[in-house]
Amino acid sequence: MRALTSVERPAQRLVCFPHSGGTAAVYRAWSSAMPAEVELLAVQYPGHADRIAEAPATSAAEMGTRVAAELLRMAPARCALFGHSLGALVAYETARALRDSGSPAHRLFVSGAAAPWLAGGGTTHRLGDEELWSTVADLGGIGPEIADEPELRDLLLPVLRSDIALHETYRPMPDAQPLHCPVRGYYNTEDPLVDADRVAAWATVSDGEFSTRPWPGGHFRLLSEPTELVTDIVAALAGSDVRR
């Protein structure tokens, strides 16, 4: 976990989970939009960035359990979880672990991801190096400043492949009990990976309120241009969800 804001006694925490190949730094730009009482945290997956020497996690459930344990060691505060793509599944698994520990998440925000029982499948992780790299670059998941750098590609490809494999082989617990928090789903109307119906299916993961919010753009638009998304999340945390 990486703290992206410094709040001595936070009333709320917003914990953000990166996409496949992403790092905690993806969410650094969000810090300036956080209210004074909200602590912004981002998860650094094992095998990524400053944890590159560690073995990658073997499942979203494993990562969720680890993140929940770390959160439970912190001083109490209302906790909201946000995840994009793979991060949405890890956020969901974290919410499940927190609920089972008796300290449930206050809200769950999911972005660019199908509901858990629709999320698995796919063979992208089996592609050759060049094809896998270009596939992710075409989606906007690799910045142009590094897309054509062979040394960076060779460094990042193993963890990227591992993350995509984790996503494509994901299977939720068949007997998973519903969460009890509000869930809000975000998606982009030109995203080739996720459509409105697959996001709407998140409604059944919780018996709390469910809502969705679409925006134009592709799979990574909400992260490359996050202003509207962050505004929406902050409004929800304040109890005044922005709806259209």
C-alpha positions as CSV (number, residue, x, y, z in Angstrom):
1,M,0.0,0.0,0.0
2,R,1.3,3.5,-0.9
3,A,0.0,6.6,0.8
4,L,-0.6,9.3,-1.9
5,T,-1.9,12.0,0.6
6,S,-0.9,12.7,4.1
7,V,-3.9,12.8,6.5
8,E,-3.2,12.5,10.2
9,R,-6.7,11.3,11.2
10,P,-8.7,10.5,8.1
11,A,-12.4,10.2,8.3
12,Q,-12.3,8.1,5.1
13,R,-9.8,6.2,3.0
14,L,-10.0,5.7,-0.8
15,V,-8.0,2.7,-1.7
16,C,-7.2,2.4,-5.5
17,F,-6.2,-0.8,-7.3
18,P,-4.3,-0.6,-10.7
19,H,-5.0,-2.4,-13.9
20,S,-2.8,-5.2,-15.4
21,G,0.8,-3.9,-15.5
22,G,-0.2,-0.8,-13.6
23,T,1.5,0.6,-10.5
24,A,0.4,2.7,-7.5
25,A,1.8,5.8,-9.3
26,V,-1.2,5.6,-11.8
27,Y,-3.3,7.3,-9.0
28,R,-0.8,9.9,-7.9
29,A,-2.6,12.6,-10.0
30,W,-5.8,12.1,-8.0
31,S,-4.2,13.4,-4.8
32,S,-4.9,17.1,-5.5
33,A,-8.6,16.4,-5.8
34,M,-9.0,14.6,-2.5
35,P,-10.9,16.4,0.3
36,A,-8.8,17.2,3.4
37,E,-10.4,14.4,5.4
38,V,-9.9,11.6,2.8
39,E,-6.7,9.6,2.7
40,L,-5.8,8.4,-0.8
41,L,-4.0,5.0,-0.9
42,A,-2.9,3.0,-3.8
43,V,-2.0,-0.7,-3.9
44,Q,1.4,-1.8,-5.2
45,Y,1.1,-5.3,-6.5
46,P,4.0,-7.7,-5.8
47,G,6.4,-7.8,-8.7
48,H,5.6,-4.2,-9.7
49,A,7.8,-1.1,-9.4
50,D,9.5,-1.0,-6.1
51,R,8.3,-4.6,-5.4
52,I,9.8,-5.9,-8.6
53,A,12.0,-8.4,-6.7
54,E,8.9,-10.1,-5.3
55,A,7.1,-13.0,-7.0
56,P,3.8,-11.9,-8.5
57,A,0.6,-12.9,-6.7
58,T,-1.1,-16.1,-7.9
59,S,-4.7,-14.9,-7.7
60,A,-6.9,-11.8,-7.2
61,A,-8.3,-13.5,-4.0
62,E,-4.7,-13.8,-2.6
63,M,-4.0,-10.1,-3.3
64,G,-7.4,-9.1,-1.8
65,T,-6.7,-11.0,1.4
66,R,-3.3,-9.3,1.8
67,V,-4.7,-5.8,1.2
68,A,-7.5,-6.4,3.6
69,A,-5.1,-7.5,6.3
70,E,-3.0,-4.4,5.8
71,L,-6.1,-2.1,6.0
72,L,-7.2,-3.8,9.2
73,R,-3.9,-2.9,10.8
74,M,-4.6,0.8,10.2
75,A,-6.5,3.1,12.5
76,P,-10.3,2.8,11.9
77,A,-11.8,4.9,9.1
78,R,-14.6,4.4,6.6
79,C,-13.0,2.7,3.6
80,A,-14.0,2.9,-0.1
81,L,-12.4,0.8,-2.8
82,F,-11.8,1.7,-6.4
83,G,-10.4,-0.6,-9.1
84,H,-10.0,-0.5,-12.8
85,S,-10.0,-3.6,-15.0
86,L,-8.0,-6.2,-13.1
87,G,-8.0,-3.8,-10.2
88,A,-11.8,-4.0,-10.0
89,L,-11.6,-7.8,-9.3
90,V,-8.9,-7.3,-6.7
91,A,-11.0,-4.5,-5.1
92,Y,-14.0,-6.9,-5.0
93,E,-11.9,-9.6,-3.4
94,T,-10.6,-7.1,-0.9
95,A,-14.2,-6.1,-0.1
96,R,-15.1,-9.7,0.5
97,A,-12.2,-10.2,2.8
98,L,-13.0,-7.0,4.8
99,R,-16.6,-8.1,5.2
100,D,-15.6,-11.5,6.4
101,S,-13.3,-9.9,8.9
102,G,-16.1,-7.8,10.4
103,S,-14.9,-4.4,9.0
104,P,-16.8,-4.1,5.7
105,A,-15.9,-1.5,3.0
106,H,-18.2,1.5,2.9
107,R,-18.3,1.7,-0.9
108,L,-17.0,-0.2,-3.9
109,F,-16.3,1.5,-7.2
110,V,-15.5,-0.7,-10.2
111,S,-14.3,0.5,-13.6
112,G,-13.7,-1.1,-17.0
113,A,-14.4,-4.6,-15.8
114,A,-17.1,-7.2,-16.2
115,A,-18.8,-8.6,-13.1
116,P,-16.8,-11.4,-11.4
117,W,-18.6,-14.4,-12.9
118,L,-18.2,-12.8,-16.4
119,A,-14.6,-11.6,-16.0
120,G,-12.6,-14.7,-16.7
121,G,-11.7,-16.1,-20.0
122,G,-9.4,-15.0,-22.9
123,T,-6.1,-16.1,-24.2
124,T,-4.2,-12.8,-24.5
125,H,-1.7,-13.9,-21.9
126,R,-0.7,-16.8,-24.3
127,L,0.3,-14.4,-27.1
128,G,3.9,-14.0,-28.2
129,D,5.8,-11.1,-26.7
130,E,5.4,-8.7,-29.7
131,E,1.7,-9.4,-30.1
132,L,0.9,-9.1,-26.5
133,W,2.8,-5.8,-26.2
134,S,1.1,-4.3,-29.2
135,T,-2.3,-5.5,-28.1
136,V,-2.0,-3.7,-24.8
137,A,-0.4,-0.6,-26.5
138,D,-3.3,-0.4,-28.9
139,L,-5.7,-0.3,-26.0
140,G,-3.8,2.6,-24.5
141,G,-2.4,0.7,-21.7
142,I,1.3,1.5,-22.5
143,G,2.4,5.1,-22.8
144,P,3.9,6.1,-26.1
145,E,7.1,7.2,-24.3
146,I,7.9,3.5,-23.5
147,A,6.0,1.6,-26.2
148,D,9.0,1.6,-28.5
149,E,11.7,1.0,-25.8
150,P,12.9,-2.6,-26.1
151,E,14.7,-2.6,-22.8
152,L,11.6,-1.4,-20.9
153,R,9.4,-3.8,-22.8
154,D,11.6,-6.7,-21.8
155,L,11.5,-5.6,-18.2
156,L,7.7,-5.0,-18.1
157,L,6.5,-7.9,-20.2
158,P,6.7,-10.7,-17.6
159,V,4.7,-8.9,-15.0
160,L,2.2,-7.6,-17.6
161,R,1.7,-11.2,-18.9
162,S,1.3,-12.4,-15.3
163,D,-1.3,-9.8,-14.5
164,I,-3.3,-10.6,-17.7
165,A,-3.1,-14.3,-17.0
166,L,-4.4,-13.6,-13.4
167,H,-7.3,-11.7,-14.9
168,E,-8.1,-14.2,-17.7
169,T,-8.0,-17.2,-15.3
170,Y,-10.0,-15.5,-12.6
171,R,-12.9,-17.4,-11.1
172,P,-15.0,-16.0,-8.2
173,M,-15.9,-18.2,-5.2
174,P,-19.1,-20.0,-6.4
175,D,-20.8,-19.6,-3.0
176,A,-19.7,-16.0,-2.4
177,Q,-22.2,-14.1,-0.2
178,P,-23.3,-10.6,-1.3
179,L,-21.6,-7.5,0.0
180,H,-23.7,-4.9,1.8
181,C,-22.2,-1.7,0.5
182,P,-23.2,0.5,-2.4
183,V,-21.5,-0.4,-5.7
184,R,-20.9,2.0,-8.6
185,G,-19.8,0.8,-12.0
186,Y,-18.0,2.9,-14.6
187,Y,-17.4,2.1,-18.2
188,N,-16.4,3.7,-21.5
189,T,-18.7,3.4,-24.5
190,E,-15.9,2.6,-27.0
191,D,-14.2,0.0,-24.7
192,P,-13.8,-3.2,-26.8
193,L,-13.3,-5.3,-23.6
194,V,-16.4,-4.3,-21.6
195,D,-19.9,-3.2,-22.4
196,A,-22.9,-1.7,-20.4
197,D,-24.5,-5.2,-19.8
198,R,-21.3,-6.7,-18.4
199,V,-20.8,-3.7,-16.0
200,A,-24.5,-3.8,-15.1
201,A,-24.1,-7.4,-13.9
202,W,-22.1,-6.0,-10.9
203,A,-25.5,-5.2,-9.4
204,T,-25.7,-8.7,-7.9
205,V,-22.5,-8.7,-6.0
206,S,-24.1,-6.6,-3.2
207,D,-27.5,-6.1,-1.7
208,G,-26.7,-2.4,-1.4
209,E,-27.5,0.3,-3.9
210,F,-26.1,-0.1,-7.4
211,S,-25.5,2.5,-10.1
212,T,-23.5,3.0,-13.3
213,R,-21.9,5.9,-15.1
214,P,-20.8,5.8,-18.8
215,W,-18.3,8.1,-20.5
216,P,-17.1,8.2,-24.1
217,G,-13.7,6.8,-24.9
218,G,-11.7,3.5,-24.8
219,H,-10.6,1.2,-22.1
220,F,-8.1,3.5,-20.4
221,R,-9.7,6.8,-21.0
222,L,-10.9,7.1,-17.4
223,L,-7.3,6.8,-16.2
224,S,-5.7,9.1,-18.8
225,E,-8.4,11.7,-18.3
226,P,-9.6,11.2,-14.8
227,T,-11.0,14.6,-13.8
228,E,-14.7,13.7,-14.3
229,L,-14.2,10.2,-12.7
230,V,-12.5,11.6,-9.6
231,T,-15.2,14.3,-9.2
232,D,-17.9,11.6,-9.4
233,I,-16.1,9.5,-6.8
234,V,-15.5,12.4,-4.4
235,A,-19.2,13.4,-4.7
236,A,-20.2,9.8,-3.8
237,L,-17.8,9.8,-0.8
238,A,-19.5,13.0,0.4
239,G,-22.9,11.4,0.1
240,S,-24.0,13.5,-2.9
241,D,-23.6,11.1,-5.9
242,V,-23.4,13.0,-9.2
243,R,-26.0,11.3,-11.4
244,R,-26.9,11.9,-15.1
